[in-house]
């Protein structure tokens, strides 16, 4: 699984869903190249929830319904659920790494990525690189410059 699975974060989903997003084409291109190479996608129930809500708020209910239909029909996307154990691990990251502005959803994503040995995320959120993960499309729009920190324990 480590080399064949790409984690998709809320920021990645949003960039692909919103044609006006400055990272729209780069994000879609990265996803498409990953899938063409035989890889698969993975996300979590927390990320799907957050994304669906943001699409509705920013792009409207119709866009949210279309996005849901697309991910629901995908045979290349797997969902992971945040269990109580994963939530507890995420809580520790959230409070232990208080010098970073990680969201709790980010922390749940980091836990899943570590557990499943996934190194790369499709995201425009610099927090993934700060947590020691690689990101696609590999650059950040203005105001989101990525920095690399040591790996979290």
Secondary structure, DSSP 4 states (H G I P E B T S, - for coil): -TTTEEEE-HHHHHHHH-TTSTTHHHHHHHHHHHHHTT-EEEEEHHHHHHHHHHHHHHH-HHHHHHHHHHHHH-SSEEEE---HHHHHHHHHHHHHTTTS---HHHHHHHHHHHHTT--EEE-S-THHHHTT-EEESS---TT------PPP-
